[in-house]
Amino acid sequence: MAFYSTLIFAKIVAMNYIVFVMVFRLVVAVIFMILFGFEFFLFWRHRKRWGARPWFRKFAFAYWLLAAPGLAMILGWILFGRELFTWPVDGALLPLHYLQTAWNYTHFILWPFYFSAFFLLNGVLFLIRKIHPTEKAHELTKQQTEAEGEVVSRSGFLKQSLGASLLTALDVAPTGLALVSFGGMFLGSREIVVDRVQIRLADLPENFRGMKLVQISDIHIGNLIHDRYLSAAASIIKTLKADALVVTGDIIDNNNYFLPVAGRFFRSLESAFPEGRYGILGNHDFIMDGEEASREFSAAGLKMLRNETIRLKRGRQQLNLTGLDFPPVRRASLKARMDISHEYYRKAIASATEDAPVIVLNHHPSDFEYLKEKRADLVLSGHTHGGQFMFSSNRESPLALASNWYRYYIGHYSENGRQLYVNRGLGHWFPLRIACPPEITLIELV
């Protein structure tokens, strides 16, 4: 009976996964077509204006030479899935990996700058024509006036004005996007903030009062988060003089090629934490080979908690530290994923000391829905990056974009006598943050 129940559950998970993948790819395809249509429309407008110029022909060739591979990659991802681009890279294949990544980011991040340049060029030439109109322009204006008459109707004027405003807005849009992207990439994604938080745990043993934990999460080590950034982060972490380090998943981005980079980062923190360095795996750590990732992190001195509980000891007093894996059911329904996480928790908590508080490291904060009903005095999570966009300081506001998808996504929560802290992430998988900077959390238990 148990076998058939497990089989039925597995089939439901598989069906949910398939349906979700189909819907997700359809949504991405629609977004892709809208963005591509917008891009092509702007290019067509500029081609009508500048198409006869020799320099524009060279620009068009260079632009689409750059854009076509990126568009083909996105189309391939929609049709065949992300796995198409997670092949292992080493040795001779490494330049191809960098070429693919550079091509994608160059096109999809920099194309607003190209069209912004055309917008500015149009504006400068427009002002020149207004200030110094040519004889030909005078003649054309005179002919147009004679042909259309001196009087322009109110409705005609409004239509012309509306049309001109819409076209101007389309031209301005890439400029605004470029400025926001520039600020987010080079300002919002680079200023690492240390958030200091005191958390009061009921029945915390006296010996553990004042214990300091550094929490980092969602480092996403890869092409965008590399040695230089990690070295700066490590320098900040060492100054905090904490007792232990906890890492709540998504250590690498999507490619195990960067495991040596992660190893160098964790080894650099070896002497900074007298009571140990502990970590769990997030969904990104499983994209290629989660088992290999776990082995490499362990070799670098990060104690990986794989659905298990260890006991931190100070004298005769103890504190339970529980770590849960991220369920390897990518893009399954929230309930299906949470059910598996619940099974992981039941397995891990079995070895916990009965009379000591429990701190749970769990990547996805949505699992607090069931953990707040369990032995989990404090849950430390990540995953959401705080949404990366915070247009309102009120985390319940729709302008705090992640609030539209997550109930728990940033900062400290307390419900049912249980507590959750969601770290904003030290890194990112896309370099754009607005009012939501990367975070290192210093937690003091009181």
Secondary structure, 3 states (H helix, E strand, C coil): CHHHHHHHHHHHHHHHHHHHHHHHHHHHHHHHHHHHHHHHHHHHHHHHHHCCCHHHHHHHHHHHHHHHHHHHHHHHHHHHCHHHHCCCCCHHHHHHHHHHHHHHHHHHHHHHHHHHHHHHHHHHHHHHHHHCCCHHHHHHHHHHHHHHCCCCCHHHHHHHHHHHHHHHHHHHHHHHHHHHHHHHHHHHCCCCEEEEEEECCCCCCHHHCCCEEEEECCCCECCCCCHHHHHHHHHHHHHCCCCEEEEECCCECCCHHHHHHHHHHHHCCCCCCCCCEEEECCCHHHCCCHHHHHHHHHHCCCEECCCEEEEEEECCEEEEEEECCCCCCCCCCHHHHHHHHHHHHHHHHCCCCCCCCEEEECCCHHHHHHHCCCCCCEEEECCCHHHCEECCCCCCCCCEHHHHCCCCCCEEEEECCEEEEECCCCCCCCCCCECCCCEEEEEEEC
